[in-house]
Amino acid sequence: MILEVAILNVKSGLSVDFEKAFKEAEKIICSMSGYISHQLQKCIETEDKYILLVRWETLEAHTKGFRTSPEYQDWKKLLHHFYDPFPTVEHYIEVEY
């Protein structure tokens, strides 16, 4: 399993609109091949800041499957105009010890 982590800095005052758009956008990501689950969490200390955690079966399910899909264009239209700066996305694997 791969964990996608994105820190989302939403433009000031647009959190309500962002959350509404995300409710629509999450339908897209949930339908993608290789998707497992996701969480959107709002920061307590910093207004208009969120973290998005998405679990994927493989890295390619996100980077190739989702990001190169026609559905990703709809995701972008719904969400990308809310961010400033644009989020950095990183991928993590569980440490086995």
N, C-alpha and C positions, 0 to 999 in steps of 0.2 A: 504494500500500500504506500502511496505517496500523499504527503500533506502539502497542499498549496497554501501559502500564507501571503496575504496581501494587506498592507496597511492602506486604508482609504481615507484620505483627507478631503472631506467634502467642502465645497465652497461655503463660506459663512452664510448662515441663515437658510440653507437649502436642505437641511436634514429631513424635514418632513416630506418634501418632494422626493428626495433620494429614497427614503424608506418605502414610499408608495411605488416608485419605479422598480425598486428591488423586488417587491412582492410579485411584480409581473415578470421580471427578468429571471427570478429563481425557477420559474416553470421551464425556462429554456435549459438551464444547466442541469436540472433534475432529469431531463429527458435524454441526456447525452450518454452515448456508449462509454462505459468505463467509469461513470460517476458512481460514487458510493454515498456520500452525504456532505452536508455543509452546515456552517454556522456563521451568522453575521452577528457581531457583538459591538456594542457602542461603548466608547471610552467614557469612564466616569470623570477623569481629570481634565480632559480636553474636549471641549464642545465641537461637534461636527467631525469627530474622528471615529473611525470604525476599524475593525479587523475582520477580514473574511478568511475563513478556514474551509477548504474544500478537500475532501478525501477522494482520491482517484485510484483506480486499480493499478495504473502504470503512469509513468511520466508522459508517455506518448498519447495516452487518452486525453490529457489536457493540452499538451503543446501541439500535437498534430491533429488529433480527433476533434477537439472542441475549437481550438483557435483557427483552424483552417475550414471550419464548417460554415455553411450559409447561416446557420442559427447564430453564430458568433457575431455576424453583422447586425442582427437584431439586438443582441446583448449590448454591443457597442452603442447603438443608437439610443437605447434606453438609459445607459449608465455613464458612459465616458465623459459626457459634458459636465458632470457634477464634480470632477476631481481637479484639485489644484494643490500640489503638483500631481502629475500622473503617478499612479501607484507603482512601486517596485514589487514584483511578484517573485517569491522564492519557493523552492520545493525542498521538502525534508523527508527523510526516511527514519524509521524508528531505530534506535541504537539497541543492538542485541548484546547483552552482557551476561 
